[in-house]
Amino acid sequence: MRDSPSSRAARRLKRREAMVGMLFVLPTLVIFTVFKFFPIAGAGAMSLTRYRLNGDVTWLGTENYTRLFSDPHFWKSLGVTTSYVLIFVPLIIVVSLSGALLLNKLVRFTGTFRAVLFLPYLSSFVMAGIVWSWIFASDGPLNAALGGLGVGPVPFLTGDQLLVLASLALVSVWKGFGYSMLVFLAGLKAQPAEVHEAARIDGASSRQAFRHVTLPLLKPVMFFVLVIETIIGFQVFDTIYVMTGGGPNLASHSLIYFLYDEGFKFLDFGYAAAIGIVLFVIVLVLSLVQRRFVEGKESK
């Protein structure tokens, strides 16, 4: 049975729309391929070699990975990074969501408050690290204020590992919460007003409405923020480099700092590339697990 002219015209229209769509997507695909896929593929190839600064390359196979998984410094850095992420991610989600809820309730001067809260995100990590190093110093303003309350100097950046990582996470949250706050705010603005009105009519309190209406509708946004901030947490470097230099006694020696040391201090580029590939796999697996967890919660 031959197709009718209308069905052939419909197929031609669909092909034309698909081609137009591909033309719009093509620049992004090219950028992603050139600046994302090729570097990842190049790092994967480099991780299988001993790569010298003068261009000499020696094939090693999986030797770099065998060495990496038996390196106690790798496991130490992985533990430091994991501990940092477990502090940083929940804290920045709570602060970002709180800021978004506050802005969503404001009626006047919303733009002003939004700009003020977003301002730290626009500052450089180096500047933020220098300022906060002074604030956290033993003779800095924070310890001076604590001294006025009868509390001795707190070694925020020179004490035990948990205190150091918490201090670094606090700085990163202050610096970066503005972006996630705006993402949450966009999600709140997109929620149907009728749903919240129905909850109020049914007698739901503000806490009940937030728990049973606002949060469920925010799940896609929450997943996006969770993945983005987890990736940022695992890639922490600037704050550590400026404020602690990986110390004290490797207490803040993250995976990226470990990669930096191997690649740019010891010039072992193949080994550094192996660290980068393992970090990429860890973040990818965590993102997939988070997505499965969120989808599982939505299906219930």
Order of alpha helices (4+ residues) and beta strands (2+ residues): alpha-alpha-beta-beta-alpha-alpha-alpha-alpha-alpha-alpha-alpha-alpha-alpha-alpha-alpha-alpha
